[in-house]
């Protein structure tokens, strides 16, 4: 028998664009949004570096999120 496992990720960042919500043929809402996550580190020469990673997020079967998720808002 195969074991079941759960993968969990916590994403914190700011929205790079307004959410776009579409509906499938049977009425299931699908929202898409981009999330910017910044990371900062100091190297061995004491110089600070900053980098932004972008994630594409797809959210299934939730209400019309486009009315709530707008560019620049923090998502946590």
C-alpha positions as CSV (number, residue, x, y, z in Angstrom):
1,X,0.0,0.0,0.0
2,X,1.3,3.4,-0.9
3,X,2.0,5.9,1.8
4,X,0.3,9.3,1.7
5,X,2.2,12.4,2.4
6,X,1.4,16.1,2.6
7,X,3.7,18.8,1.2
8,X,3.3,22.3,2.7
9,X,4.9,25.5,1.6
10,X,4.5,29.0,3.2
11,X,4.8,31.7,0.6
12,X,5.2,35.4,1.8
13,X,5.5,38.2,-0.7
14,X,3.8,41.0,-2.6
15,X,1.5,40.6,-5.6
16,X,3.1,41.6,-8.9
17,X,-0.2,42.0,-10.7
18,X,-3.9,42.0,-10.1
19,X,-5.4,38.5,-9.8
20,X,-7.1,37.2,-12.9
21,X,-10.1,34.9,-12.2
22,X,-11.7,32.8,-14.9
23,X,-14.3,30.1,-14.7
24,X,-14.2,26.6,-16.2
25,X,-17.1,25.3,-18.3
26,X,-18.8,23.9,-15.1
27,X,-18.4,27.1,-13.2
28,X,-15.3,26.3,-11.1
29,X,-13.3,29.5,-10.4
30,X,-9.6,29.5,-11.2
31,X,-7.5,32.5,-10.2
32,X,-3.9,33.3,-11.3
33,X,-1.5,35.8,-9.7
34,X,2.2,36.4,-9.6
35,X,4.0,36.7,-6.3
36,X,7.4,38.5,-5.7
37,X,9.5,37.2,-2.8
38,X,12.6,39.1,-1.8
39,X,15.7,37.6,-0.2
40,X,18.7,39.3,1.2
41,X,22.1,38.0,2.3
42,X,25.6,39.2,3.2
43,X,28.6,37.6,1.5
44,X,32.0,37.0,3.0
45,X,33.1,40.5,1.9
46,X,30.3,42.1,4.0
47,X,28.4,43.2,0.9
48,X,24.7,43.0,1.0
49,X,22.9,41.3,-1.9
50,X,19.2,41.3,-2.7
51,X,17.3,39.2,-5.2
52,X,13.7,38.8,-6.1
53,X,12.1,35.5,-7.0
54,X,8.8,35.4,-8.9
55,X,6.3,32.6,-8.4
56,X,3.2,32.0,-10.6
57,X,0.3,31.0,-8.3
58,X,-2.9,29.2,-9.5
59,X,-5.7,28.9,-7.0
60,X,-8.6,26.5,-7.8
61,X,-12.1,26.3,-6.5
62,X,-12.2,29.5,-4.4
63,X,-14.5,32.5,-4.8
64,X,-13.7,35.3,-7.3
65,X,-10.3,36.4,-5.8
66,X,-9.7,39.1,-8.4
67,X,-11.8,41.5,-6.3
68,X,-9.5,41.0,-3.3
69,X,-6.0,40.4,-4.6
70,X,-4.6,43.5,-6.2
71,X,-1.1,44.5,-7.2
72,X,1.2,45.5,-4.4
73,X,-0.8,43.8,-1.6
74,X,1.1,41.6,0.7
75,X,0.2,37.9,0.5
76,X,0.9,35.8,3.6
